[in-house]
Structures are given as structure tokens and as C-alpha cells.
Amino acid sequence: MNFYLFASVVLIAFINTFFSGKSRIILILINVMLVIMFGYTSIANTPQDSGIYQSYYMHAEWDSEAPFEQGYILLMKISRILGLNYLEFRLAIAVFGYLLLFIAIKRFKLVNTSLFYVYYIMMPFVEDPIQLRNFLMITIVLVSCSFLYKGADDKYSIVKYVVGIMLASSIQTLGLFFLLLIPFYLPKKINYRKTYVWFSIISTVVMLFPITRNFISVFLGQQFMKLGTIGMKISQFLMRAQPGKIMVWDGLVTVLLFVIVLQIKKQLKNTQNKNTRNILLLGEATVYMLIIVFPMYFFSYNFDRLIKDGLFILFVVFAFCIPLLAKINVKAWISVGLTAFTVVLFYSFNYYNYGDVSRWETLVYPVLFDNQFMSPYSEYR
């Protein structure tokens, strides 16, 4: 049943992109269907993470030793007080997360909102029902970006953004990396673009050598161990100190996303619309963030989630800017649109097809074909 629901969402979102892409009824319908697919995905047939989340939720006495951030632990405690079981807790996260996503998208005033959902369904969606903390974290980050996007129009935009990022990182520490967007909204006394690129190049060269990589990993790992739960999680990543399993694809896609954003900026450079300029700056800041974090892939392939999370922001940029290109330069619209679609599809295919056990088997199949919403044997009954 879930596959037909998934196909329906894809079809509805895709068809709606050819119209205004802003129909509230259709957008609400898409979000409701996504909530059902997310909230009713089978736990029994998904990766180990699902079982771990469930075990810690069901054992409140483990909270003090849980390898989770304090914000997520607080959410579990509140949910238990409300009398929710774990399956209802997951469903509540789905509802809350997609509500945040809907609010963020509305705040950005996208030219074609359905286009965002087309991209989102292609790449990040399938993993979101498994990675609960990551999903909730990035939806909070996206809402925070809607404040940063206002730029000079809101003198407290950076403060609001930092507060949002701190809240997001209390759910998952990975959210702290999005603080790297802030320098692009500060007075331009330093060329942050060159600084980010050179830092990434030098760090990557250093991390290519096992001796320096292992020394840095051990030294920093020991220092971070002193910072409690967050420090321990960072140390665990550092101690792996091995090149990521799909680092080649991560690097290639990072470069391609960078080129796409610069091409969009080139085509829209003469725009007088303040919102367009603001969204272009947000997109540029995001791709430079992906460049500076590239050396992290040498520590653990898990850091490729930063690309997946960064795509949430870039999909906002694509859904805002690509439709505008149709009014300025049809050839550029076709070229950039097809390139963006191909890159996302290419990365999605490779992202779910790496490792000894394909993510298609552990993620895609359970999410698309093993939904419990209408099953008489549902875990939710």
C-alpha cells in the first residue's frame, strides 16, 4: 500500500509543479501522505537504528546513559508523561517535523513549492523515518534559515538563527555545522569564500595521509572526551579516522551543487528583487559550508548526512530560483533545471547503493513496501 501512496505523492507533486505549485490543499495533502509514510513505516524490518531508538524509549531508566542529546531525551520524557508508546511518539515526530517543514517553506515564499517536495521525495525522504533525530534537527534548521534569509530586513536575524541552531543541535549535534553559514551575513571584512575553500583544500591534503589523520583523530578525540555526551559522540567519529565509503560521490556532488548555485546566481545577478538576492546568498552560503566540511568525510562516511541535510536548504533555493529562470532565459532554465534534477537523482541512486548491504534493502524497500497503516497485522494496532 505504501508504494502506491508514495507514487501518488510523487505524481501529485510533479504535476502541480506545472501549475502554480502553491495550492494549499495539494500541499496539505502531500504533507499528510508523507506523515503516513513516515509514521507508519515498519520498525521490525528497518535498520538497527530503529530498534535502538525504540529500546531507549521503552526504558526510561536508561536516559542518564543514553547516547542522545539532551533535547531529544527531553522529548522522550515529555512523550512518556503524555502516555504515548514508542509508535505514537514516532508518529508525533512525523507530524511535528512536517509541520515545521510546511511553516519554513511558507516563510520562504517559494515560487513553486511543489518543486521542493519533488526534490525532497527524490533524496532525503526515505531515510527520514529511520533517522528521527536528524529529521527533526534539519527541520528546525530550515525554520532557522527562514530567519537568516531575511538578512538586513531583520536586525535580530542572526540572533534568531543562532538560537534555532542551538535548539536543533540539542536534538542532534550535527546541527552545529550550520553555524558555518553565519560568516556570510557578517560585514565583509574577510573573504570567507576563499577562506572556506583554502581551509578545505589544506585540511583534505593533511587528512589524506594516515599518519597525520590518526594523530589528529587521537589528539582531538581525547580532548572532546572531556565534554560529556556531545564530546563522546564527536570522539567516536574521530576515532574511526577512515575515508568515507562513498567519498568520491560526496566530493563530486558537492562540486556539482556548487556549480549549479553559481550558475543560478550568474543568471539572476541583475535582479532587483530583495527576496531573490537573499535566497541566492543563502544558497551560496550553504554550498560553501559543504565545501569546508568535506574533510570530515575522512573521519566517517556518516558525515555525508551533511550533504543530505544541506540539500534541504538547496531545494528551497532551487524551488525559488529555477522557475524564475523560465522568465529570463529559457535555455538556462532548461539547462539548470535538468542538471539539478539529474544531480539529485544521481546522488540519490549512489547514496542508497553503497556498502556491503545496500540501503535499498534496509531503507528503501521497508519504507516504500512495508507500511503498516492499512495492514491487519500492523505493529501499530
Summary of the structure (lengths in Angstrom):
residues: 381
radius of gyration: 20.6
end to end distance: 16.8
largest distance: 63.1
contacts: 1227
relative contact order: 0.13
helix: 78%
strand: 1%
